Amino acid sequence: MNNFIKILATATIAISLLLWVPNIMFQEASSLWLYTFVVAGLGIILSIMIKSKILLIGNAIAFLSFFPVMFVGYIFDFVTQLL
């Protein structure tokens, strides 16, 4: 059972990253990134259940990924306006 939960916790990290693809890669204003909070939150719970620190950190980073992505986006926008 722990192996199945470990696979699910790992999959939540991958899914959370894939939810950013339309916004970053295709420059498409998509609200799919909002599901990263739900998917990564589930991954955090699963990681706590199996007591895996690495998966917990990975899911926490995916859960909080909005803030660094927004920061980099605003910096990029600011620099392009200066040029």
C-alpha positions in Angstrom: 0.0 0.0 0.0 2.9 2.4 0.8 4.3 1.9 -2.7 1.0 2.9 -4.3 0.7 6.0 -2.1 4.4 6.9 -2.9 3.6 6.6 -6.7 0.5 8.9 -6.2 2.5 11.4 -4.2 5.2 11.5 -6.9 2.5 11.8 -9.6 1.0 14.8 -7.9 4.3 16.7 -8.2 4.4 15.8 -12.0 0.7 16.8 -12.5 1.3 20.1 -10.6 4.1 21.0 -12.9 2.2 20.0 -16.0 -0.7 22.3 -15.0 1.7 25.2 -15.6 2.5 24.3 -19.2 -0.3 26.3 -20.9 0.7 29.5 -19.2 4.5 29.2 -19.4 5.1 27.3 -22.7 2.2 28.4 -24.8 1.7 31.9 -23.4 -2.0 31.0 -23.1 -4.0 32.7 -20.3 -5.3 29.5 -18.6 -6.6 29.1 -15.1 -5.5 25.5 -15.0 -2.6 26.5 -12.7 -5.2 27.0 -9.9 -5.5 23.2 -9.7 -1.9 23.1 -8.4 -3.2 24.1 -5.0 -5.6 21.1 -4.9 -3.3 18.5 -6.5 -0.2 19.5 -4.5 -2.3 19.8 -1.3 -3.4 16.2 -1.9 0.3 15.3 -2.5 1.3 16.9 0.8 -1.3 14.8 2.6 -0.1 11.6 0.9 3.5 12.5 1.7 2.7 12.9 5.3 0.9 9.5 5.3 4.0 7.7 4.1 6.4 10.0 6.1 8.5 10.9 3.0 10.4 14.1 3.5 11.5 14.4 -0.1 8.0 14.1 -1.5 6.7 16.4 1.2 9.2 19.1 0.1 8.5 18.5 -3.6 4.8 18.9 -3.1 5.2 21.9 -0.9 7.3 23.6 -3.6 4.7 22.7 -6.2 2.0 24.1 -3.8 3.9 27.4 -3.4 5.0 27.6 -7.0 2.6 30.4 -7.8 4.7 33.0 -6.0 8.1 32.5 -7.7 6.5 32.1 -11.1 4.6 35.3 -10.6 7.7 37.1 -9.4 9.7 36.0 -12.4 6.8 37.0 -14.7 6.6 40.5 -13.2 10.4 40.9 -13.4 10.4 39.8 -17.1 7.5 42.2 -17.8 9.4 45.0 -16.1 12.6 44.4 -18.0 10.8 44.2 -21.4 9.1 47.5 -20.7 12.5 49.1 -20.0 13.9 47.9 -23.3 
